[in-house]
Amino acid sequence: MDTYYSRHTMVIGIDQATRDLIWEKRLVAIHSPDNKHGTLPPDKDNSSMNPNDHSPMGKRRLNALLKLAHNGGYVYASYWMSDTEVHRVCGIVLPRTSIEHFYGTWGSRYDGCLGRVADLLAVPLTDVKLNVPNFHGAPARGTLCQWHTIGSRVADLF
């Protein structure tokens, strides 16, 4: 199975309560609310599971989630609980896992969105390992992407 890196940082546009739920439920979640033109719909998030309905960045995130859900994979995930507190875990997404809509709340990052319903797409982690090493060399950007350079270091934890 391939290995993926997932980050749930303070800047992904959701509020802390939503980020806390993603952590508590051990989910890998993406938030790609914009449309294929890169603009944010005025009243609700883009909830399409078709990558072609999203901006280039959203399309990349969604393609990674679709591949992970279909084929399964190892995931190294970072959950930012504050500017100084980060939980790092490893888990497995089983092959043929259904992608579910996970509803939370927008934070204050974007004007006019505070308190709005945030429509995220998520898959659950299984066999979660807590307090894993802080592997260096994680992809610099992106909420979810395949992590080629990690080799077997994540898989070796299982």
Secondary structure in CASP SS format (residue, H / E / C, confidence):
PFRMAT SS
TARGET T0000
AUTHOR 0000-0000-0000
METHOD secondary structure of the structure
MODEL  1
M C 1.00
D E 1.00
T E 1.00
Y E 1.00
Y E 1.00
S E 1.00
R E 1.00
H E 1.00
T C 1.00
M C 1.00
V C 1.00
I C 1.00
G C 1.00
I E 1.00
D C 1.00
Q H 1.00
A H 1.00
T H 1.00
R H 1.00
D H 1.00
L H 1.00
I H 1.00
W H 1.00
E H 1.00
K C 1.00
R C 1.00
L E 1.00
V E 1.00
A E 1.00
I E 1.00
H C 1.00
S C 1.00
P C 1.00
D C 1.00
N C 1.00
K C 1.00
H C 1.00
G C 1.00
T C 1.00
L C 1.00
P C 1.00
P C 1.00
D C 1.00
K C 1.00
D C 1.00
N C 1.00
S C 1.00
S C 1.00
M C 1.00
N C 1.00
P H 1.00
N H 1.00
D H 1.00
H C 1.00
S C 1.00
P H 1.00
M H 1.00
G H 1.00
K H 1.00
R H 1.00
R H 1.00
L H 1.00
N H 1.00
A H 1.00
L H 1.00
L H 1.00
K H 1.00
L H 1.00
A H 1.00
H H 1.00
N H 1.00
G C 1.00
G E 1.00
Y E 1.00
V E 1.00
Y E 1.00
A E 1.00
S E 1.00
Y E 1.00
W E 1.00
M C 1.00
S C 1.00
D C 1.00
T C 1.00
E C 1.00
V E 1.00
H E 1.00
R E 1.00
V E 1.00
C E 1.00
G E 1.00
I E 1.00
V E 1.00
L C 1.00
P C 1.00
R C 1.00
T C 1.00
S C 1.00
I C 1.00
E E 1.00
H E 1.00
F E 1.00
Y E 1.00
G E 1.00
T E 1.00
W E 1.00
G C 1.00
S C 1.00
R C 1.00
Y C 1.00
D C 1.00
G C 1.00
C C 1.00
L C 1.00
G C 1.00
R C 1.00
V E 1.00
A E 1.00
D E 1.00
L E 1.00
L E 1.00
A E 1.00
V E 1.00
P E 1.00
L C 1.00
T E 1.00
D E 1.00
V E 1.00
K E 1.00
L C 1.00
N C 1.00
V C 1.00
P C 1.00
N C 1.00
F C 1.00
H C 1.00
G C 1.00
A C 1.00
P C 1.00
A C 1.00
R C 1.00
G C 1.00
T C 1.00
L E 1.00
C E 1.00
Q E 1.00
W C 1.00
H C 1.00
T C 1.00
I C 1.00
G C 1.00
S C 1.00
R C 1.00
V C 1.00
A H 1.00
D H 1.00
L H 1.00
F C 1.00
END
